[in-house]
Amino acid sequence: MRCEAEPNNLGRECTSGLEPCQQTRPESIILEVKVTVKFFGPERRPPRTLTLPDGATLADLRKMLGVNGVRFAIGTEYATGNPRLRDGDVVSVIPPVGGG
């Protein structure tokens, strides 16, 4: 069990003195995240579900996919920066759009 007041206290009693001590089972610790990747435009293909280590970021996914010059959306919002991916995220790979 893990004491919420002492996050690294795995398998021992809570010694923080804070009551109530909320505990969770070790099985609830996430060691990986699964994300669904959808591709659009000329590279369109069936969605893929990928497993990444917990703490993986959008840059890690970009490297894994080997894609450059595209934008990403997480859910329904364009991603900015290098956000951390969460279990269950749906990531869209969106190529540049041209026209005129």
Buried (B, 14 or more C-beta within 10 A) or exposed (E): BBBBBBEEBEEEEBEEEEEEBEEEEEEEEEEEBBBEBBBBEEEEEEEEEBEBEEEBBBEBBBEEBEBEEBBBBBEEEEBEEEBEBBEEBBBBBBBEEEEE
